[in-house]
């Protein structure tokens, strides 16, 4: 029999796997659209896959919060934490761009 911590940890693992699956599906759709063009595929699948990824990310967050509560902790996603991760990824992306392996990010007009 699973105790509450084991149950919550299993749910986190399950949701993380579903996020990975949804992300892979989104990447596959993007690659197919790039390879064959939107006429050859289902352009709506990109939006659908994006929505699925968002739903799975919400599910994962809910299970992380449940696990944290079970352990007597809080689980919060902070803007600072997101910004720190984005800055770290930007550094790796810059290296990839410099090596000609990735294209530079487009500047946002927001």
C-alpha positions as CSV (number, residue, x, y, z in Angstrom):
1,X,0.0,0.0,0.0
2,X,1.3,3.4,-0.9
3,X,1.5,6.1,1.8
4,X,0.4,9.6,0.9
5,X,4.0,10.7,0.0
6,X,4.5,7.7,-2.3
7,X,1.1,8.3,-3.9
8,X,1.8,12.0,-4.5
9,X,5.3,11.2,-5.8
10,X,3.9,8.7,-8.2
11,X,1.4,11.2,-9.5
12,X,4.2,13.7,-10.1
13,X,6.2,11.2,-12.1
14,X,3.1,10.3,-14.1
15,X,2.3,13.9,-14.9
16,X,6.0,14.7,-15.7
17,X,5.9,11.8,-18.2
18,X,2.7,13.2,-19.8
19,X,4.4,16.7,-20.1
20,X,7.3,15.1,-21.8
21,X,5.0,13.2,-24.1
22,X,3.0,16.4,-25.0
23,X,6.3,18.4,-25.5
24,X,7.6,15.6,-27.9
25,X,4.3,15.6,-29.8
26,X,4.5,19.4,-30.2
27,X,8.1,19.2,-31.4
28,X,7.2,16.5,-33.8
29,X,4.4,18.6,-35.2
30,X,6.7,21.6,-35.6
31,X,9.3,19.5,-37.4
32,X,6.8,18.0,-39.8
33,X,5.4,21.4,-40.6
34,X,8.9,22.7,-41.3
35,X,9.8,19.7,-43.4
36,X,6.6,19.3,-45.4
37,X,5.0,22.7,-45.1
38,X,1.6,23.5,-43.5
39,X,-0.3,22.4,-46.6
40,X,0.9,18.8,-46.2
41,X,-0.1,18.5,-42.6
42,X,-2.7,19.7,-40.2
43,X,-1.8,23.2,-39.2
44,X,-4.4,23.0,-36.4
45,X,-2.5,20.2,-34.8
46,X,0.2,22.7,-33.7
47,X,-2.3,24.7,-31.7
48,X,-3.9,21.5,-30.4
49,X,-0.6,20.1,-29.3
50,X,0.3,23.4,-27.7
51,X,-3.0,23.4,-25.8
52,X,-2.3,19.8,-24.7
53,X,1.1,20.7,-23.5
54,X,-0.3,23.5,-21.4
55,X,-3.0,21.3,-19.9
56,X,-0.3,18.7,-19.0
57,X,1.9,21.4,-17.4
58,X,-1.0,22.5,-15.3
59,X,-1.6,18.9,-14.2
60,X,2.0,18.5,-13.3
61,X,1.9,21.7,-11.3
62,X,-1.2,20.5,-9.4
63,X,0.6,17.2,-8.5
64,X,3.7,19.0,-7.4
65,X,1.6,21.2,-5.1
66,X,-0.1,18.1,-3.7
67,X,3.2,16.5,-3.0
68,X,4.5,19.6,-1.4
69,X,1.4,19.8,0.9
70,X,1.8,16.1,1.8
71,X,5.4,16.8,2.8
72,X,4.4,20.0,4.7
73,X,6.0,22.3,2.2
74,X,4.8,25.0,-0.2
75,X,5.3,24.7,-4.0
76,X,5.4,28.0,-5.7
77,X,6.6,29.1,-9.2
78,X,8.1,32.5,-8.9
79,X,8.8,35.0,-11.7
80,X,12.3,35.2,-10.4
81,X,12.7,31.4,-10.8
82,X,11.3,31.6,-14.3
83,X,13.6,34.5,-15.2
84,X,16.7,32.7,-13.8
85,X,15.9,29.6,-15.8
86,X,15.3,31.7,-19.0
87,X,18.6,33.4,-18.5
88,X,20.4,30.1,-18.2
89,X,18.8,28.7,-21.3
90,X,19.6,32.0,-23.1
91,X,23.3,31.4,-22.4
92,X,23.2,27.9,-23.9
93,X,21.2,29.1,-26.8
94,X,23.8,31.8,-27.5
95,X,26.5,29.2,-27.7
96,X,24.4,27.1,-30.1
97,X,23.8,30.2,-32.2
98,X,27.5,31.1,-32.2
99,X,28.3,27.5,-33.4
100,X,25.7,27.9,-36.2
101,X,23.5,25.1,-34.7
102,X,20.5,27.3,-33.9
103,X,19.0,30.5,-35.3
104,X,18.9,33.6,-33.1
105,X,15.7,34.5,-31.3
106,X,13.4,37.0,-33.1
107,X,13.1,40.2,-31.1
108,X,9.6,40.7,-29.6
109,X,7.8,43.9,-30.1
110,X,5.9,43.6,-26.8
